[in-house]
Amino acid sequence: MSTLLTPEQQRSTMVKVSWRLLPLIVAAYLVAYIDRTNVSFAALTMNKDLGLNAYVYGWGAGIFFVSYALFEVPSNMILQRTSARLWIARIMITWGIISGLMAATTGPASFFVLRFLLGVAEAGFFPGIIFYLTFWFPAEYRARAIATLYIAVPVSNAIASVISGAILGMDGVLELRGWQWIFIIEAIPAVLLAFVVLMYMTERPRNAEWLNPAQRDWLERELEVERVMVEKAGRLSFMQSLTDPRVLALAMIYFTGVTASYGIVFFLPQIVKGLGLSNTETGLVTAIPYTIGTIGLILWGYSSDRRKERRWHLIISTGLAAIGIAATGVFSHSFIAVATISLAAVGIYGSRPSFWPMPSLFLTGASAAAGMAFINSIGNVGGYVGPMIVGYIKESTKSFEMALYFLAACALVSTIIAIVAKRATSPRKLA
């Protein structure tokens, strides 16, 4: 198997694959994340213009994830049966168009409808990308690839924080409000990048003319042997992959983690602005936790791959997130909250590269496509629950403190499940 290439040639092959695929994938996910979360900055002035209170805003921001979850599995099954390149490009074009149409929001009803449609359009993108990475990266390299992908999340939040704060200053240009310009300007890259995906993304190693024959053969063999090893433990059917206890446990870990994550993301600009900052200052300060979270994510993914260990990396990172969020609740009215939420960001984003390689340790083929989409679907329901409950608590108590304690409890539950569900988080020793 591995004698076709020397260890140095194998590493060289994976470096070539990484530089060819990951920059485009990261750029696409960065744009996706900006378009799904830029509403958090638009809300600084949009809520007042449209008469949205914290609860209504949280409900509307989160409804994206209801449609996203409903259409996740069907979208990923289409990708698995057709073409990753074509389907991912389709997703990007449709979400870009609908994201731009968010500028036409006139009140709660249109806000809910457009956010719901944005979820329909983007459904399948992230699990599709994770599934696509299993075509190219053997298990030994997968956590680093996923960590690289996840760099897009905190980086997109950091970039969007700075840019969106500045775009809000365009209020009145062409008789449009600043929050409308946020949706219009930040939607354009998705549509443009979709055409780059069509031209540049390669389906499978066997189609990669930019690899030499020996490199293609080695990579195909590595992935095939890995697939056979996984299936020896018992191949799951489509329905089995949706009901397997390990899949359900991972779905619940992700659900509680995402509830905590998006509960923060959609309200962090409002929390920061509550410290007495301008819109531009809010953008700059909000970028700090995401920048620190990026560093934590890279180091966590590197450590997980280097040690060939997933479970304890996941447990420690989710526990760190719980501590950081709880501390933010304690210091929510002071600038110490910026430091504590940065700690939470390291935990939240650090958990992802150790979490997402786990499903592919016992799922392959169609069951992997379905199982990963199902985990992401259930998890992303937390993107609806988190903002909605945070908005409700904020509206009821006129403070974010109790809402932050709720989010900390969600991160703690994620940690507990990861500890208890040992079969799901460490199904077999990594090679």
Phi, psi and omega in degrees: 000291186276354181285349178296329178228146174289161177307320180294321178292325176297314178298320179298321178297314182291328174296317180296317177298316182298313181290333179284317190260318191293321179302318179292316181296316179297317179299319180295317181289326176301314179295320179299315184291324176298315184290334179274338185244356181295346176298336180295326176275324176303327183297340181301329176237334182297318184302318179292318181298322185262357179073037180263125173275177185300322182291314180296318178298313180299321178295313181292319179298321183279341184294339172312319187281343176292307179292324178302315180291319182297324186258003184297304184296311178304319180297316182290328177291324176296316179301317183294329184266347182243251184223123178300318182299310182291318184289320178295320177297319178300314180302315184294319180295314183291321180289326178298316180296313182291324177299319177295325180292346176302337178295342181272004180301133182239350181180186182305316184297310180292328177298313180296314184297313183291322176294322177297314180294327177297323176295320177300315183295319186272350183306135177093349185294305184294308178296332176296319178293316178300316178297319179299322179296332178290344175285342192236332188244113173301163186306325182299331185252355193290320182296322178293323178295317179292322177299319178297317177301315185289348173304329181300331185291298179294326179296318179296320178295320179295313180296313181297325180299312182290311184292316183295323177300322179287319182296327177303336178286354178276012181310124178099345178294126184054031179061027176250151178282158180301320181294331176291322177296328177303311182293319183292308184294319186278355176273334186300315182302329181298314182293317180295318183291335179300323180287331174293320177301315180300323184275331195248332184285134180256135186295303186219163178306323181295341179266359188274096178289344180276358169255147176281165185305320181295321179293317178299314182296315180299314183293318177299318180295315180303312183291324179291317178298318178298318179297317180297318179298318179295317183288338176297331179283355179120110181279133181264141174283176179303309183291323178297325181293338180271345183240357180299133182304327179292320177296317181296321179295316178295324178298320180287324175300315182290322179301310182292324178293318180290324176304313179295316184296307184285335173301327177279310187305314185284347181239353183302316178302323179290323177297315181293317180296332178295349177278002176097027183259158173283174179299316180295315178297322177300318179298316181293316181290322179297333180290338186299308180300323181290325177295314178294323177298326178298316179298314179300319180299313181298313181294322181293316179296319178296315180296319181297316179289318183297320181270355183052046184225136181243314193301306184287333173296321178292314182298313183293319182293318179291325175296321177297321178298316180299316180296315181297318181291318178298318179295327177295324176298320180294319185252027188297343182255014178224167181288351173300333180300330178296320178290318183289324178288334174293320175299316178298321180297322177300317180291314181299307184282331177293337181287335189293312182293338176272339181279311192289339172289345186297314182300323184286357176280345176221007177234140176221164173056224182297325180293327176292316179300314181290315183296316179295320178294321179295314178301315180293324179296307180299316180301316185284350168299332175298334176292340174272313184296313184303300180299323181296313181290321177299316178298319180296313181295318179298317181292326182282322186255349183062026180207154178270355189301306182293327177297321179293324176295322176299315180294324177297321178297322178298315178297324179293319178298320177302318179296316182296316179298318180298326178288316185285318186276068187294323180296327181282325186266348174212065186295332176199159179293131179290141178286000000 
